[in-house]
Each structure stands twice: as structure tokens, then as C-alpha cells.
Amino acid sequence: YRGDGIDDPLSDKGWRQMWDAVGEDAPWDFLVSSPMMRCRAFAEQLASRHDIDVTIEKDFREVGFGSWEGLNKDQVRERNLQEYEGFYRDPINNRPQGAEPIHDFIDRVTSAYDTLVSQQPGKHCLIVGHAGVIRAIISHALGAGPDTLYRIAVKNAAITRIQYSEGRGVLEYLNSHMET
């Protein structure tokens, strides 16, 4: 679990995945990135390569996983099977010890997202963010509740597109790659 408590850089594999995901074109008017190294470093290089502005948005950092930070699923299960099972049964009400409350996470992400959308109407923006942030934005754009968050599969280094028209978000694709 890599939440907001561990700021690891991208691995070599992660860099390759990110470059493969975006392709050679840069159809965006601007970029917005999480402040966390694993997103920010890529966003800054992509922006530099294509001479596009990049903004770092502190509220697009990943959800905090508390005591699970830095552990994999097997380690969490070994340490506390009951807590692990409770989270996967009901992740809204059974957060890891010390984890960010899910409603606080959703509020900070969607507030920043709504501000971005309202300040940049008609602009094509790439948000370089984390799976949790993308889930929160998708759920919000579709008017779904927080219970849908962990029912959205977000793959590493994939593109999700939400198109806004007449004030409504439409999910056009999920877990895609740019066509080159």
C-alpha cells in the first residue's frame, strides 16, 4: 500500500509504463499532478518534453493508508486478518488504523477537481494521479457514492477520460492508452 505516507519514486518499470501510456502526442492544454514524487517527476518531464504548463495540486495526493503504508496484502493479512477482511468487506467503515477517513479524502480530491473544472472550461487537462484519486474523481463525476470507490479497477499507468458537456461528466474510457 503506497498512500500519502510513503513518497517512493517511480521504478524503471513505472517510467516505461507511464511513457507507453501517453504515447508521443500531447493533446493536453495543461497538466496537473499530485505532489508525490511518483507522479510529479513524470508530469514535470512530460510537460517539459511538450512545452506544456504543469501545476502541482496538493489535494491530489493519494489516500493515506495509515498502518498499512509500505505493506503488501500478504503482510497486512498476516499482521491482522480481521482488519484486512473488514476493509475489503466495507472499506468505508473499516479503515486501517491511522488511515485517512474516506469522506475527508473524497472531499479534498473532489473539491480540488471541481475547482479545476470550473476554472478551465473547455480545456483538455491531464491529471497525473493515483488510483484512489482517479476513483474519487470518477465516482464524483458520475454522481456515485463513496461505496463505489473500491469497485473501480484502476490500472497502473493507464488513461481515464472524463468529458464535460453541459456541466456533466461522462466517462469516455477507463484503463486505456493514448493512440499514437
Wavefront OBJ file of the C-alpha trace (Angstrom):
o trace
v 0.000 0.000 0.000
v 1.520 3.250 -1.178
v -0.656 6.019 0.132
v 0.346 9.514 1.099
v 2.738 8.331 3.802
v 5.398 6.900 1.500
v 6.770 9.053 -1.281
v 8.608 6.492 -3.395
v 9.923 7.449 -6.839
v 8.789 5.570 -9.921
v 10.718 2.408 -10.689
v 12.284 1.902 -14.119
v 9.272 -0.256 -14.983
v 6.938 2.528 -13.800
v 8.679 5.088 -16.021
v 8.344 2.777 -19.046
v 4.670 2.174 -18.274
v 3.976 5.894 -17.966
v 5.708 6.793 -21.245
v 3.963 3.898 -23.005
v 0.592 5.073 -21.676
v 0.829 8.625 -23.022
v 2.460 7.892 -26.364
v 4.197 10.540 -28.437
v 1.414 13.092 -28.781
v 0.445 15.600 -26.130
v -3.120 16.717 -26.812
v -3.457 18.460 -23.433
v -3.669 22.176 -22.784
v -2.084 21.740 -19.358
v -1.116 19.127 -16.759
v -1.988 18.840 -13.085
v -0.118 16.434 -10.844
v -0.121 15.002 -7.381
v 2.770 16.432 -5.351
v 4.032 12.917 -4.695
v 7.289 12.032 -6.409
v 5.892 9.037 -8.314
v 3.500 11.347 -10.176
v 5.206 14.732 -10.053
v 8.513 13.665 -11.624
v 6.753 12.138 -14.624
v 4.361 15.083 -15.034
v 7.264 17.529 -14.973
v 9.220 15.574 -17.598
v 6.137 15.199 -19.816
v 5.377 18.919 -19.504
v 8.976 19.811 -20.323
v 9.083 17.475 -23.324
v 5.962 19.070 -24.844
v 6.317 22.630 -23.505
v 3.067 22.393 -21.529
v 2.373 24.035 -18.186
v 2.168 21.766 -15.139
v 0.544 22.610 -11.816
v 1.136 20.628 -8.644
v -2.104 20.105 -6.710
v -1.517 19.114 -3.087
v -5.056 17.746 -2.751
v -4.421 15.152 -5.482
v -2.071 13.159 -3.234
v -3.085 9.555 -2.612
v -5.341 8.468 0.244
v -3.492 7.720 3.465
v -3.461 4.028 4.418
v -2.195 4.547 7.970
v -0.646 1.411 9.481
v -0.782 -0.359 6.100
v 1.635 2.064 4.419
v 4.545 0.167 2.857
v 2.995 -3.266 3.359
v 1.672 -5.630 0.704
v -1.617 -7.534 1.005
v 0.047 -10.685 2.345
v 1.808 -8.734 5.085
v -1.420 -6.995 6.101
v -3.269 -10.337 6.213
v -0.516 -11.877 8.341
v -0.484 -8.994 10.817
v -4.238 -8.564 11.181
v -6.526 -10.801 9.161
v -9.654 -9.408 10.810
v -8.754 -5.798 9.913
v -7.888 -6.826 6.353
v -11.134 -8.743 5.863
v -13.133 -5.892 7.414
v -11.616 -3.387 4.998
v -12.372 -5.497 1.917
v -15.894 -6.172 3.154
v -16.602 -2.491 3.950
v -13.732 -0.089 3.120
v -15.770 2.964 4.062
v -16.365 1.985 7.687
v -13.354 -0.282 8.284
v -10.297 1.846 7.569
v -6.794 0.688 8.505
v -5.597 2.096 11.828
v -4.482 5.695 11.309
v -5.843 5.821 7.746
v -7.334 8.952 6.308
v -11.128 8.920 6.682
v -12.562 8.165 3.251
v -15.018 11.070 3.336
v -12.153 13.506 4.083
v -10.175 12.057 1.168
v -13.119 12.295 -1.228
v -13.882 15.854 -0.111
v -10.320 17.105 -0.655
v -9.972 15.437 -4.082
v -13.385 16.430 -5.421
v -13.093 19.990 -4.140
v -9.786 20.415 -5.997
v -11.258 18.700 -9.062
v -14.384 20.898 -9.123
v -12.201 23.992 -8.864
v -10.047 22.758 -11.737
v -13.065 22.029 -13.964
v -14.748 25.359 -13.205
v -11.578 27.416 -13.773
v -10.637 25.732 -17.045
v -13.854 25.255 -19.053
v -13.306 23.684 -22.443
v -9.643 22.914 -21.720
v -8.079 19.479 -22.141
v -6.228 18.599 -18.956
v -4.173 15.569 -17.965
v -4.194 14.792 -14.258
v -1.237 12.651 -13.259
v -2.572 10.998 -10.153
v -3.012 7.894 -8.076
v -5.593 5.107 -8.314
v -7.511 6.406 -5.292
v -7.625 9.939 -6.691
v -8.848 8.664 -10.059
v -11.505 6.520 -8.357
v -12.724 9.511 -6.342
v -12.928 11.691 -9.462
v -14.791 9.030 -11.465
v -17.304 8.414 -8.675
v -17.831 12.148 -8.263
v -18.200 12.862 -11.986
v -20.769 10.087 -12.306
v -22.662 11.094 -9.172
v -21.923 7.775 -7.466
v -21.480 7.381 -3.737
v -18.319 6.599 -1.781
v -19.238 2.918 -1.626
v -18.353 2.656 -5.338
v -14.758 3.812 -4.874
v -13.183 0.415 -4.317
v -15.336 -1.180 -7.005
v -13.495 0.691 -9.781
v -10.389 -1.057 -11.112
v -7.709 1.480 -11.976
v -4.616 0.007 -13.587
v -1.102 1.387 -13.294
v -0.126 3.938 -15.939
v -3.445 3.911 -17.773
v -5.545 6.765 -19.106
v -9.064 7.564 -17.955
v -11.022 10.215 -19.812
v -13.948 12.202 -18.479
v -15.559 14.587 -20.936
v -17.582 17.504 -19.590
v -20.564 18.763 -21.502
v -23.301 20.992 -20.142
v -21.904 20.654 -16.624
v -21.988 16.857 -16.563
v -19.121 14.416 -16.621
v -19.248 11.458 -18.982
v -16.768 8.621 -18.520
v -15.481 8.033 -22.047
v -12.869 5.419 -21.226
v -11.026 3.782 -18.359
v -7.650 1.981 -18.239
v -6.710 2.916 -21.794
v -3.556 4.173 -23.506
v -3.182 7.125 -25.848
v -3.243 6.249 -29.511
v -0.095 7.279 -31.323
l 1 2 3 4 5 6 7 8 9 10 11 12 13 14 15 16 17 18 19 20 21 22 23 24 25 26 27 28 29 30 31 32 33 34 35 36 37 38 39 40 41 42 43 44 45 46 47 48 49 50 51 52 53 54 55 56 57 58 59 60 61 62 63 64 65 66 67 68 69 70 71 72 73 74 75 76 77 78 79 80 81 82 83 84 85 86 87 88 89 90 91 92 93 94 95 96 97 98 99 100 101 102 103 104 105 106 107 108 109 110 111 112 113 114 115 116 117 118 119 120 121 122 123 124 125 126 127 128 129 130 131 132 133 134 135 136 137 138 139 140 141 142 143 144 145 146 147 148 149 150 151 152 153 154 155 156 157 158 159 160 161 162 163 164 165 166 167 168 169 170 171 172 173 174 175 176 177 178 179 180
